[in-house]
Amino acid sequence: MLRPFLLAPVLALGLATLAHGDENTLSIPAAHARLGIERVRFAGDTERVGLVGASYLVDTGGVLGLSIGPAVYGAVSGERGGFFSLGGEAAWRHRMFGPVGIELGAYVGGGGGGGVPKGSGLMLRPHADLVWDLGAVALGLSVSRVRFSNGIVDSTQLGLVLNATNDFRFVPAARLDEPVVSGGRAGLGFDRLQLVGGAYRTPAGKLLLDGAPLPRSIALLGIRAEQAWGTNAFWGIEASRAARGGGVGGYAEVLGALGLEEEIVRDTLTVGGRIAVGAGGGGNVSTGGGLLAKAALYGIVRLTNELGVSLEAGMARAPNGNFRAVQGSAALVWAIDSPDDSGIAARPSRTDFSAGVIAHGAPRSDGSARSLRAITLKVDRFLTPGFYVAGEALGAIGGNASGYSGALVGAGWLQRVGPRFHAGAELLAGASGGGGVVSGGAIFQPSAYVGFQVTPAVALRVGAGRVKATSGPLSGTFVDASLVFSYGGSAGRSRAPSGSP
């Protein structure tokens, strides 16, 4: 159970170094958005699976010079559509000569799916990259070793990497109570978030991989994060999973998107279109190797300076599988940042990023009920000093449940108890499935927790609660533990309109 924390000492030291910084100004370390692709040997060297990996690593500075952050991997070729792994990565970079440098790193995460035989779900991926720096981006060749689920996958391979560098601008935790002047985008740099609920409508007569009929309707819950690119364009990432749909509870997708939009009624209505490409599958849905493409048109009605409502319609298709569908969705759109600098001092918006492990019992498709463990990545955005909204993703790392994953959103309250301790409670809801776990799709997760403040920016937290499926037998008590990093997003900025990033 302790193996997921192999990187914990490194992460803790890195977060503590990053957190201290210069407490008299905004901290602006470099950040690296990394995209890689490689072909991994599955099933005893008889099958090659194309994996795409994406990570966002922030330089911590200090003696070690590490970069740390979240990462996700997904299958896009072969016959393992629906294989995903979610976790964290630590890396060390060094310029050797001229534009040539090296990167050494290690990834630890959880997941599975795509027909991979059951195992713990734990995935380890150490790597060494040789990169050529072109300025804002770097290209390179990677050598990695992927080990998954107790040796079910054990492969060494070459790959290609693209590394884009920008700034991770934040206010140190020690200054969260002080007004600061905005310097542009803060934190991960996204201008708006969308909480999305929708459905796929599939053609009649299609089958799942196990021969059962493909449901005509598949309900989805998801989240999108987007950043403006010029005047009318934007790019973003999105993650969704099935919340209901007749036996496809393990279906999930993670995609990157590009879009264009135009405000046609000032401060009221924006229309646009977008395309998205990435990995999708699981739940016996036939997506072939996992490559998924989507295109859609949408409209956003602005309700306030920060909130809007979006309606969208489009198409989704797996080019290497027989899955295709018409899609429709509605979303709550929240403008959280802007590239502009208003020059007005204001109190920072606190954000907590946490990584940890959760454990609870879960019914399985073979009729048994066993414990499972999953790695969790979570972001809390505070709207007041105590009240926050939250988003969490998880992937199995133990309990013979590889392929089990989930995504949840909700809200909570945190209360300080003296200078070092805090307590809180939250309610999350979302969807989970896969890995032979009978979940029913949609779940609720109320919990309470206590935490100890190691530094103003780093805390250790333990909690307990209940996980309950809205339909299905999943119901039980869970315990969790996490490492939490707190920072502030610079406030006093010009808010991006809800319908125009």
Order of alpha helices (4+ residues) and beta strands (2+ residues): alpha-beta-beta-beta-beta-beta-beta-beta-beta-beta-beta-beta-beta-beta-beta-beta-beta-beta-beta-beta-beta-beta-beta-beta-beta-beta-beta
